[in-house]
């Protein structure tokens, strides 16, 4: 494995940074036109509110655990539960969030890969 290749990124525990929300860590990889956020979220964590991205599409893949959340109409109380390997798409301006994170059995974490296009500049 070539760890010096500037185009390849590897799983490295030290690269995950704490956020201002307890239990949320992420690693961000940014290209010219898209951005990957690799989330590691402690099971049971709170702090996901209903929001939308006016400038960005968001595609999420659940890698570990489960994501119980709302997506679509801001006023709807309907929830969706996604498990490992399942995907969600939040096009520009689609409301999503109000999430409950159900950790996996091994790490008690939820791992989510979020891809944003174009690159987010609001964080």
N, C-alpha and C positions, 0 to 999 in steps of 0.2 A: 504494500500500500504506500503510495507516494503522498506523504503528509505535507509536502511543500508546494503542491500544485495550487496555484492561486484561484483556480476555478472550482475546487472541491472543498466541501465543508464536512466535518466529521462530528459525530456525537462526542461532545466534550462537556462534562459536568460544570467545569469552571466558566464556560462561556454563557451560562444561563444567569441573567441578572434579575435581582429582586425588583419589583415594581412598587408603586405607592399603595397597592392593594395587598393586604396580608394573604399569603398563600399563593400568590401569582408570581411566577418567574417566566422569563422569556429570553429567547435568542433571536436576533433579527439579522437577516441576510438581505442585502439590497442590491438590485441590479439597476439597469438604466430605466426599465419600464415596468418592473414588478418588484414585489417585496414579499419575503417569507417571514412570518412570525411563528416560531416553534414555542408553544406554550406548555409549561408544566404547572398544573394547578392542583393544589392540595384538595382532596375530596372534602366536600362540605363547605368549601370557601364561598363567600358571598362577595358582591361588589360589581356584578355585571348588571347594568341598568339598560333600559330600552334606549336605543340610539340608532342613528343612521349615518351613512357616509355619502355625502352629496357628490363628492368627486371620485369615489373609488368603488369598484366592484370588489367583493370579498368572497372567496371560495375557501371553505373549511373542511378538513378531513379529521375525523376522530380516530386517533391512533391507539389510545388506551382509555378505559373507563367509559363513562356515559355523559352526554350533554343533554340536559332537560331544559328547554328554552322556548321562547316565543319568537316567531318570525312572520312578517307580513303586516297586516293591519295593526297599527299602534294600539287601537282600542280593543282588539280581540284578546280574549283570555285563553284562547286555545294554545296548548303546549305541544311540543314535539320532543320525543326522546330519541336521540341518536346514539348508537353504540359503535364499537370498534369497526373501522372500515367504511363507515357511512359518511356521506358528504352533504354539505348544505351550500347553497348559493344565495348570497345577499347582493342582488344587483344594486346599482346606485340608488340611493334614497329609500331603500327598503328598511323598515324598522326591524330590529332584532335585539335580543338580549334577555334581561330578567332571568338569567341562567342559574341553574342548580347543577353543581358539578359532583358527579358520583364517581369516586375514586375506584381504581382497579384493585384486585386482591393482592398484587405483588408490591406496589409502591404507594397505594392509596392516593393516586394521582390521576388526573385527566390530562392526556397529551393531545393537543390540537395543533395541526398545521394550518395556519391561515395564510392565504396568498392574496395580496392586494395589488390591483392594477388600476390606474398607475400607482407609483410609489406614494405612500402617505407622507405628507409634510406637516401634518397637524400634531405630531408627537415629538 
